Amino acid sequence: MVTARRIAERTVLALMAAAGVIIPLAGLFGWLDGTMISDNLPKITLLILSTVTVFLLMEVDRLKVVDDIHQVVTRLDVDAIARDRLQDRYGGVTRVHRDFAAGPFVGHLATVRSEVVILQTWIPNLDDFAGDLRRAIEERAVQVRVMLLFPTSPVAGLRDEALRTGGAEPLGAAVGPGVEDCLNTFAAVHARLPGDLRGRLRVHVYNSLPSVAAYKVDDRYFVSSFLHSKLAIRCAQIEIDGGDTEMGREVQRELDTIWSISRRVDLDDWRTCINNITWRMGEHE
């Protein structure tokens, strides 16, 4: 029914348009002289133009409907819809990197707004981004929280054995000494910070089984596992966007748990502080 009507409309419109051209030309060349049409040519021309105008106005109304639909579609946030679908299906996982995503991580550090959180046994590549952490604190007053394994924890020895199983690539430091190197680096960063910003850098040690290695920048997480014979930064890294996603909530709960059972290290004299920390059997705090 609609198709037939559209065909009729187009046919009438085409005929009117053709008549609007043919009749004036016929009058111009005198082909209609002496006929009724010749006497009423201006009226007929006006009638044709009016009819064509009416049809055009009808088409304009239809185009307005299409434009309204376009505006509605335009208002839809396609990126937000896609992001919601990804969160529903993948729990917030946006990408899996082959190993530690140094480039993306440092890129996010350059624009971090509020917080950086790191959970590791130790950070073998800390020197690669220690300066970026310091600049984030100095330039944007970002809060940086770091959790490292207590260097003399029995877990450190177990992790060393796990890394040697299968022959992990040598890095020149075992877990315990690696933690101490990190503490030394953080102490240097702390010393270079303005006095009113030093509290923005907090380093804790924990005495518990490591669960995941996690690097958080605002609501972006880079998460990996502690596999045998492989450093966490050499394992696949799961990138998660959003602390309100399923995966984001899981990782955030673990960060909060480890933080709650860890102890703060005084970076002004970390060696004395570490030596004074004692853990009773089964004690975390």
C-alpha positions in Angstrom: 0.0 0.0 0.0 2.7 2.4 1.0 4.8 1.5 -2.1 1.9 2.0 -4.4 1.2 5.4 -2.9 4.9 6.4 -3.3 4.8 5.3 -6.9 1.7 7.3 -7.6 3.2 10.4 -5.9 6.4 10.1 -7.9 4.4 9.7 -11.1 2.2 12.7 -10.5 5.2 14.8 -9.5 7.2 13.7 -12.6 4.2 14.6 -14.9 3.7 18.0 -13.2 7.4 18.7 -13.5 7.4 17.7 -17.2 4.3 19.8 -17.9 5.9 22.7 -16.1 8.7 22.7 -18.7 6.8 21.6 -21.8 3.8 24.0 -21.6 5.8 27.2 -21.2 8.1 26.1 -24.0 5.1 25.4 -26.3 3.7 28.8 -25.5 7.1 30.4 -26.2 7.3 28.9 -29.6 3.6 29.7 -30.4 2.5 26.0 -30.6 -0.5 26.8 -28.4 -1.7 29.9 -30.2 -5.4 30.1 -30.6 -6.1 27.4 -28.0 -7.7 27.6 -24.6 -4.4 26.7 -23.0 -2.7 29.7 -24.6 -5.2 32.1 -23.0 -4.8 30.5 -19.6 -1.0 29.7 -19.7 0.0 31.9 -16.7 -2.7 30.3 -14.6 -1.8 26.7 -15.7 1.9 27.4 -15.0 1.1 28.8 -11.6 -1.1 25.7 -10.9 1.7 23.4 -11.9 4.2 25.2 -9.7 1.8 25.2 -6.8 1.2 21.4 -7.2 5.0 20.7 -7.3 5.5 22.9 -4.3 2.9 21.0 -2.3 4.6 17.7 -3.2 8.0 19.1 -2.2 6.5 20.2 1.1 5.2 16.7 1.7 8.7 15.4 1.1 10.2 17.9 3.5 8.0 16.6 6.2 9.3 13.1 5.6 12.9 14.4 5.6 12.2 16.0 9.0 11.2 12.6 10.3 14.4 11.1 9.0 16.4 14.0 10.5 14.7 13.4 13.9 15.7 9.7 13.7 19.3 10.7 12.8 19.5 13.1 15.8 18.3 10.4 18.1 20.9 8.0 16.8 23.6 10.7 17.0 22.7 11.3 20.7 23.4 7.6 21.4 27.0 7.2 22.8 28.2 4.3 20.7 31.5 4.1 22.6 29.6 3.9 25.9 27.4 1.1 24.5 30.4 -0.8 23.3 32.2 -0.3 26.6 29.1 -1.6 28.5 29.0 -4.7 26.3 32.7 -5.4 26.9 32.2 -5.0 30.6 29.3 -7.4 30.6 31.0 -10.0 28.5 34.6 -9.7 29.6 34.3 -8.3 33.1 36.2 -5.2 32.2 39.1 -6.9 30.4 40.1 -4.7 27.4 43.3 -6.4 26.3 45.8 -9.1 27.1 49.5 -8.1 26.7 52.3 -10.6 26.1 54.2 -9.2 29.0 54.3 -6.1 31.2 52.9 -3.3 29.1 55.5 -0.7 29.9 54.4 1.7 27.2 50.7 1.8 28.1 51.5 1.9 31.8 53.9 4.8 31.5 51.4 6.5 29.2 48.7 6.3 31.8 51.2 7.6 34.4 51.6 10.7 32.3 47.9 11.5 32.7 47.1 9.9 36.1 44.7 12.1 38.2 44.5 10.6 41.7 46.2 7.3 42.5 48.8 4.7 41.5 48.9 1.4 43.4 51.4 -1.4 42.8 51.3 -4.9 44.3 54.3 -7.0 43.7 56.9 -9.3 45.4 59.5 -6.9 44.0 59.6 -4.7 40.9 62.5 -5.7 38.6 61.9 -2.9 36.2 61.3 -0.1 38.7 64.1 2.0 37.4 62.2 2.3 34.1 59.4 4.3 35.6 60.5 5.6 39.0 61.0 9.0 37.5 57.4 9.0 36.1 56.1 8.2 39.6 58.0 11.1 41.1 56.7 13.5 38.4 53.1 12.3 39.0 53.5 13.2 42.7 55.2 16.5 42.1 53.1 17.8 39.2 49.6 16.4 40.2 49.9 15.5 43.9 49.1 11.9 43.0 48.9 9.3 45.8 51.3 6.4 45.2 50.9 3.2 47.2 53.3 0.3 46.8 53.1 -3.2 48.4 56.2 -5.3 48.4 57.0 -8.7 49.9 58.8 -8.5 53.3 62.4 -9.2 52.2 63.1 -11.9 54.8 59.7 -13.6 54.6 59.8 -17.4 54.1 57.7 -16.7 51.0 60.6 -14.9 49.4 62.6 -18.1 49.5 59.7 -20.1 48.1 59.3 -17.7 45.3 63.1 -17.9 44.5 62.7 -21.7 44.2 59.7 -21.3 42.0 61.6 -19.0 39.7 64.5 -21.4 39.5 62.2 -24.2 38.6 62.5 -24.6 34.8 65.3 -22.0 34.7 63.9 -18.4 34.8 66.0 -15.8 33.1 68.7 -14.4 35.4 68.2 -10.9 36.6 71.1 -10.6 39.0 68.9 -10.5 42.2 66.8 -12.9 44.2 63.5 -11.8 45.6 64.8 -10.6 49.0 67.6 -8.5 47.6 65.3 -7.4 44.8 62.9 -6.0 47.4 65.7 -4.2 49.1 66.8 -2.6 45.8 63.2 -1.4 45.3 63.2 0.1 48.8 66.4 1.9 48.1 65.0 3.3 44.9 61.8 4.5 46.6 63.9 6.0 49.4 65.8 8.0 46.7 62.5 9.2 45.1 61.1 10.1 48.6 64.2 12.2 49.4 63.8 14.2 46.1 60.2 15.0 46.8 59.2 18.4 48.3 58.6 18.0 52.1 54.8 18.6 51.8 54.5 15.9 49.2 56.5 13.1 50.7 53.5 11.7 52.4 52.0 11.0 49.0 54.5 8.1 48.5 53.7 5.2 50.8 55.5 1.9 50.7 54.3 -1.1 52.7 55.7 -4.7 53.1 53.5 -7.7 53.5 54.2 -11.2 54.8 51.8 -13.4 52.9 51.5 -15.5 49.8 51.6 -13.3 46.7 48.4 -13.6 44.8 48.7 -11.4 41.7 51.0 -8.7 40.5 48.9 -5.6 39.9 49.7 -2.1 38.6 46.8 0.3 39.0 46.6 3.8 37.5 43.3 5.5 38.5 40.8 2.9 37.3 43.1 1.1 34.9 44.7 -2.2 36.0 47.5 -4.3 34.6 47.4 -7.7 36.3 49.5 -10.8 36.0 50.2 -14.1 37.8 53.2 -15.6 39.7 54.0 -18.6 37.5 56.8 -21.0 38.1 60.0 -20.3 36.2 58.8 -16.9 35.0 58.8 -13.4 36.5 55.4 -11.7 36.8 56.5 -8.9 34.4 57.3 -11.6 31.8 53.8 -13.2 32.1 50.7 -12.2 30.1 49.3 -9.0 31.5 45.5 -8.6 31.6 44.5 -4.9 31.1 41.3 -4.0 32.9 39.4 -0.8 32.5 37.2 0.2 35.4 37.1 -0.5 39.2 33.4 -1.1 38.9 33.7 -4.0 36.5 33.7 -7.6 37.7 37.4 -8.1 37.2 38.2 -4.7 38.5 36.3 -5.3 41.8 38.2 -8.6 42.3 41.6 -7.0 41.9 40.6 -4.0 44.0 39.5 -6.3 46.8 42.9 -8.0 46.8 44.7 -4.7 46.8 42.7 -3.6 49.8 43.2 -6.9 51.6 47.0 -6.9 51.2 47.2 -3.2 52.1 45.2 -3.9 55.3 47.6 -6.7 56.5 50.8 -4.9 55.5 53.1 -2.6 57.4 54.4 0.8 56.4 58.1 1.3 55.7 59.8 4.5 56.9 61.6 5.6 53.8 63.8 8.0 55.7 65.5 5.0 57.2 64.0 1.9 55.6 66.8 -0.5 56.7 66.3 0.2 60.4 62.5 0.1 59.9 62.7 -3.3 58.1 65.0 -4.7 60.8 62.5 -3.7 63.5 59.5 -5.3 61.9 58.8 -8.7 63.4 56.0 -11.2 62.4 54.7 -13.8 64.8 53.7 -17.1 63.4 50.5 -16.7 61.4 50.5 -12.9 62.0 50.0 -10.5 59.1 49.7 -7.2 60.9 
